[in-house]
């Protein structure tokens, strides 16, 4: 009897661990036809070093009758977006599952293009 219980616990732990690893990912899109907005005082050491990064970390609510959701980014003006990254985490997946997809956690980083004057 104890052997069955140990196997159940091991398989449950392995399943939970695989769900944790598969639900955390990020997608980055980059525009190759422009230069990013520089930020010389930035102390970042990641991909975005020397770039002025704008971050959005919020929870959006989507009605069941809506087909999609649009988040407007007004900080870039007419220069456009150079890089945008969308990050999905396990907490965001859990929130969406518990609320049946009505609330979603959104984490977005974006860099505007340097204006051409």
C-alpha positions in Angstrom: 0.0 0.0 0.0 2.8 2.4 0.8 4.5 1.8 -2.6 1.3 2.9 -4.5 1.1 6.1 -2.4 4.8 6.9 -3.0 4.3 6.4 -6.8 1.3 8.6 -6.8 3.1 11.4 -4.9 6.1 11.1 -7.3 3.9 11.3 -10.4 1.9 14.1 -9.0 5.0 16.1 -8.2 6.5 15.4 -11.7 3.2 16.5 -13.4 3.1 19.7 -11.3 6.8 20.5 -12.1 6.3 20.0 -15.8 3.3 22.3 -15.7 5.4 25.0 -13.9 8.1 24.8 -16.5 5.8 24.7 -19.6 3.8 27.7 -18.5 6.6 30.3 -18.1 7.7 31.7 -21.4 8.4 35.0 -23.2 8.0 36.1 -26.8 10.1 39.0 -28.1 9.4 40.7 -31.5 12.0 43.1 -32.9 11.8 45.6 -35.7 15.0 45.6 -37.8 14.3 48.8 -39.7 15.2 51.4 -37.0 17.3 52.2 -34.0 16.0 51.8 -30.4 15.5 54.8 -28.1 18.7 55.1 -26.2 19.0 55.4 -22.4 22.6 56.1 -21.4 21.9 56.1 -17.7 20.3 52.6 -17.7 22.1 50.1 -15.5 20.4 47.0 -17.0 22.5 44.0 -17.8 20.0 42.0 -19.8 18.9 42.2 -23.4 17.6 45.7 -23.0 20.9 47.4 -21.9 21.3 50.9 -23.1 17.7 51.0 -24.3 14.8 53.0 -22.8 12.3 50.3 -21.7 8.6 50.9 -20.9 7.0 48.2 -18.8 3.3 47.3 -18.4 2.3 44.9 -15.6 -1.4 44.8 -15.1 -4.5 42.5 -15.0 -7.0 43.0 -17.9 -10.6 41.9 -17.8 -12.2 40.4 -20.9 -16.0 39.9 -21.2 -17.2 36.5 -22.4 -18.8 38.2 -25.4 -15.5 39.9 -26.5 -13.5 38.2 -29.2 -10.2 40.1 -28.6 -8.6 42.8 -26.5 -6.6 45.8 -27.6 -4.1 47.6 -25.4 -3.1 51.0 -26.8 0.5 52.1 -26.4 0.7 55.9 -26.8 4.2 56.5 -25.4 6.0 56.0 -28.8 4.0 58.6 -30.7 4.7 58.4 -34.5 8.2 56.9 -34.2 6.8 53.3 -33.7 7.9 50.3 -31.7 11.4 48.8 -32.0 11.1 45.8 -29.6 8.1 44.3 -27.7 8.2 41.4 -25.3 5.2 39.5 -23.9 5.8 37.3 -20.8 3.6 34.6 -19.6 4.0 33.2 -16.0 2.5 30.4 -14.0 0.6 32.9 -11.9 -1.0 34.3 -15.0 -2.0 30.9 -16.2 -3.6 30.1 -12.8 -5.4 33.4 -12.7 -6.9 32.8 -16.2 -7.8 29.2 -15.3 -9.6 30.2 -12.0 -11.5 33.1 -13.6 -12.3 31.0 -16.7 -10.3 33.3 -19.0 -12.1 36.5 -17.9 -9.0 38.0 -16.2 -5.5 37.8 -17.6 -2.2 38.9 -16.2 -0.3 41.0 -18.8 3.4 41.7 -18.6 4.8 43.6 -21.5 8.1 45.4 -22.1 8.5 47.6 -25.1 11.1 49.9 -26.6 10.2 52.8 -28.9 12.2 53.7 -32.0 14.5 56.7 -32.0 12.8 59.5 -33.9 14.3 60.4 -37.3 14.5 64.2 -37.5 
